[in-house]
Amino acid sequence: MHSLSPDYLAKLRFDAQQLTTLRALGEYRGKQRLYVAQSPEVLSDLRQVAVIDSTESSNRLEGVVVPTSRLKSLVLKNDAPKSRSEQEVAGYRDALALIHENGEQMPFSEGTVRQLHSILYRYLPQPGGHWKATNNDIVERHPDGRLRIRFRPVAAHLTPMAIADLVARYRAALDQHLADPLVLVPLAILDFLCIHPFPDGNGRMARLLTLQLLYHFDYAVGRFISLERIFEESKESYYETLAASSKSWHEAAHDSTPWLDYFWGALLRAYKEFEERVGTLTRGRGAKGNRVRAEILKRSLPFSISEIEQACPGISRDMVRLVLRAMKTEGLIAPTGKGRGAKWIGLDQRPPTPE
């Protein structure tokens, strides 16, 4: 579509900082290959945490939430979904698993897009994999109840043609080397979201397609660090930059820079976190991790990261965070809130939920 036309791509210009970011991402891709070859056991721990984080965050961005105690059971397929929210989580889990297993081989095509959406909705009453039949304006709701159309996507009757054009232009841009893949991938995602081809689930589909397209070029950090979690943790910027870059999109007069900068920044953050965690796990696997775990398990009241740090001198905050995230994945602890003031509590210490 509009962001992938030869004319639009030819007009793109990048400053020194953006080019430095692109080079850094290429260097991190090389390090990623080295870590995969040298530390397979360490990376298996990160993969399990990333899958749960990705499933939770991508759904939570759309307001779909399930209790922490149920999340792990659903992601590991130890239990069947019991509510609509759990059905949506299970569908994302399955689509994500397909991409992690076969993302490199799956083509970017109309068929793949519809297949992934069908999997996303496989546990829900309404079938997935069908283009929207009615227009689906993106609406912003104000605190006083007023509604404002934030963006008007491609009309329903033009959607099949728009998706076919998106796929064709993306392939042509790659074949003709019109831009670096790290430019083409986020532009393809921007165009997908401006088309908004499905009646529901477009945000989650965009994040799934992001992982798939990055796999094509061996930017596989999403296998070990949840990109969806990073998007959620910076969701204000995520939505603001998408909104900014979609202005005048229909006229191909839009400025994709805000979205490109955000996308590269999120990917760079994932790679930096990946490097830190591999190093922390490699250095601290064993004694230090066990010290942190033991300190956490003996706590009967909500506790903060700082309290665990003070009780375990000589152990870094990165290590404490890593153990906390692993224990959350195991269903042993859960956060009591969000932000810097949030605390943690053992799940067996929580008061029982009234029937």
N, C-alpha and C positions, 0 to 999 in steps of 0.2 A: 504493500500500500504506500501511502504518501511519504513515510520516512525512509523508504527503501528504493525510491525511484532514482535513476542515475543522476538526474538534475539535482535532487535534494542532497544526495551523498557528495556530489562534486562541490557543493557550496560549504560543506562542513569545514571548520577550521579549529585547530586545537592549540592551546597555549602551552608554554613550557611545563607548567605544573601538571596538566592533563597528560602530556606525553611521558612525563616522569612516572606518573601513576600507572600508565599502560606498560611501561618497561618493568616496573616493580612487580606487576601482576604476572608478567611473563617469567620473571626470575622465580617467583613463588611457585609457579607451575613446575619449574625444574626441581625445586626443593621437594615438592609434593611427591614426585616420582621417586626421589631418593628415600624419603621416609617410608613410602609404601614398600619399597624393596628391603629396607633395613629393619623396620619395626612392625611386622604384621601382627604380633600379639598385642602390642600397645594400641594399634589402630582398631582392633576388634572391639575394645572397650568404648572408644570414641564413636564407632558406628552405631552401637545400640543406643547410646545417649542421644545421638543426632536424630535418629529415626523418631524417637519419642518426642523430642523437642520440636521437630518439624511438623509432625502430625498435630501436636497441641497448638503450636503458634499459628500455623496457617489457618486452622479452623477458628481459633480465638480472634484472629483479625476480622473474621466475618461474624463475630458474636456467637459462635458455636463453642460451648464450654461443657466439659464433663468433669466430674470429680477426679482428683489426682489418683485416688485409690482405684478408680475404674480404668483410667487411661492406660496404664501399663498392661493391665489384663487384656484390654482390647487390642493394643498394638502388637502384643505377643501372641494374639489369637488364643488366649486361654479362656475366653468367654465370648458369648455372642452378644451383639448389640441389643439393648432393651428399650431404647428411646430414639426419637428422631436425631437428637444430637449425637448419640452413640453410633447411629447408622451413618451419619455424615463423616464421623471420625474413622469408622471402619472402611468406608469407601476411599478416603484419602490415603489411609494406610496401604490399601491394595494398589492404588495407582502409583504411590511413591515406591513401593516395593518393585513394581514392574520397571520403573525408570532406573532404580539402582541396579537392577539385574541386567537390563537390556538397553539402557539409555543410549549407549554408544552406537548400537546397531539400528535403533528405531529411527526411521526417517521423519523429517518434519514435513508432514503432509496433512491433507484434509482428513484422511482416514485415521491417522494417528491421533489427531486432535479429537475427533469424535469418539474414538476408542477410549481415550483417557477419560473423557467426560462420562461415557457410559459406565466405566468402572467406578468413577466417583459417586455415581448414583445407583449402584447395583443393589444396595440394601434398602433403598427408599421406594415408596409406592409408585412414584412417577418415574418413567424411564429416562435415562440420560442419552446423550449422543445425538440430540436433534437440535438443529439451529432454531433460534427464537422465531416464533410465529407472529409476535406483536412487538412493537417498539418498546425499548426499555431504557428510558432516560435515567441518568444518574442524578439522584435527588439529594439535596442537603436539607436536613431538618434542623430548624433553629430551636433554641430553648423554649420560645413562646409558641411553638407548634407550627409556625409558618414553614412552608416548603419552597425551596428554590432549586431550579434545574441547574446543576453544576456543569453537566456536559450532556450533549445529545449525541449518542453513538450512531453508527450507520443504521439506516432504516432496515426493518426486518426483511423486506422483499429484496434488498440489495446485499444481504449478508452472505449468501453462498458465493456470489461473484466476488465480494470483497475478500473473503478468506482464500479463494482460489488465487486472487491477485497477490495477496500477501505472500503465500507460499511460493508462487512463481518468481516474484521480485526478490525474495530472500535467496532463493537458489541461484538466480541470475547474478545477484550481487556477489555471492560467494564464488561462483564459477569465473566471473570476470575480475575478481580481486578488486572490487570497487572500494572496499574498506576493510579494516581489520575485523576479525570475528568478534572481538570485544566491543566493537562499535555496532555491528550488525545484530548481535543477539539482543541487547537491550532495546534497540530500535524496533525489532520484530515484536518484542513484548509490549512496547508502547502502542504499536499499531493494533495488536490483538486486543488490547484493552479499549482502544478507541472504537474498534468494531463492536466489541461486547457481543459475541455471536450467540451466546446461550441465554435462555431465560433466567438462569441462576448459576452460580458457581464459577463465574468468570475470573474472580480474584484468585481463587484456589487453582484454577486451571493455568493462569498466568505464572504462578509460582512453580507449578509442576513443569511447565514448558521451559521455564528458566533453567531448571536443573537439567532437563533433557538436552537443550541446546548447548549448555556449557559442557556437558559430557562429550559432545561431538568434537570438541577441541581440547579435551583432556584437562579442562578446568574442573576437577572432580572434588574440590574442597567440600562441596555440599554433601558428600558421602560421610564426612567426618565431623563437620561443623554445620549446624543447622542455619542455612541462609534465611529460612522462614522466621526463625527466632530473632535474627538480627533485624529483619524487616519489622517484626513486631516491636522490638525494643526501640526502634526509631520510627514508629508508625506515623508520627506527625510529619516528619520529613518525607517519608514514603508517599503519603497521600498528597502532600503539598507539591512535591516535585512532579508527580504524575499530572496533577491538575494544571500546574504551570506549563508543562510541556505539551499538553493537549490543546491549549488555546490556539485557535486558528488552524487546527489540524486538518479540518475538512478542506481548507483552501491551500494546504501544503505550505502554509506560511508560519508554521509553528517553530518554536525554539526548543529543540530537544536537549539543550545543554543542561538544564537543571536535573532532568532525569538521568542523563548519562553520568553526570558527576556523582549523583547519589548512588547509582548502581555500582559504579567502580569503587566508590568509597566503602559500600557494604561488602563487596567482594574482597577488597583489600583487608578490611577488618576481620573477615572470616579467615583469611590466610594467616594474618598475624596471630589470631587466637589459636589456629591450628598449630603453628610453629611453637607457640608458648606451651600448649598442652602436651604436645609430643615431648618437648624437652622436660617439662615437669614430670610427666609420667615415667619417662626413661630414667630420670635422676632419682625420683622419689618413690618409685614403685616398691612397695614393701613396707619397711619400717615406718617411714613418715606418714604414709597414707593410713596405716593401721593405728598410729597414735591419734590422728585426727578422728578417725572412725570411732575409736574407743571413747574419746572425749565427748563426742556427739551422743553416743548411745547412753551415756550415764546421766544425760541432762533430763530432768523431769519438768522443767519450765521452759517457755519460749526463750530462745537464745539468738544472739546476733553473730555475724561473721567475726566482728572484732573480739567478742568474748572468747571464741574458739582460738583466734590468733594469740590472745594473751595467755590462754591456758596451754598453748603449744609453742613455746618460744623456739625460734630457729626454723619454723615452717612458714613458707610464704603464703600470702593471701591467695595466689593462684592455686596452690595445692589445696587449700581449704575449700575454695570454690569448686574445684574439680571433685573432691570427695562429697561435698554437699549435693552436687548435681547427680553423681552416681547413686547416692543413697536415695535421692528423690526418685530416680528411675526404678530403683529396687522397691519402691513403695514403703520405705522406712521412715521418711520425714517429708514434710511439706512446708511451703512458705505460708506465713500468716498474713501477708500483704505484699505490696509492691513498692519499689523505690528504695532509697538509701535506708529508710527507717524500718524496713521489713525485717521480721524475725522468722526463725524456723522452729518447728516443734515436731517431736516424734509422733507418728500417726497413732500409736497406742496410748499417747497422752491426751489426745483430743477428747473433749467431752462428747458423749454419744449424741447423734443427731436424733431429734424427736421423730417418732413415727407419724 
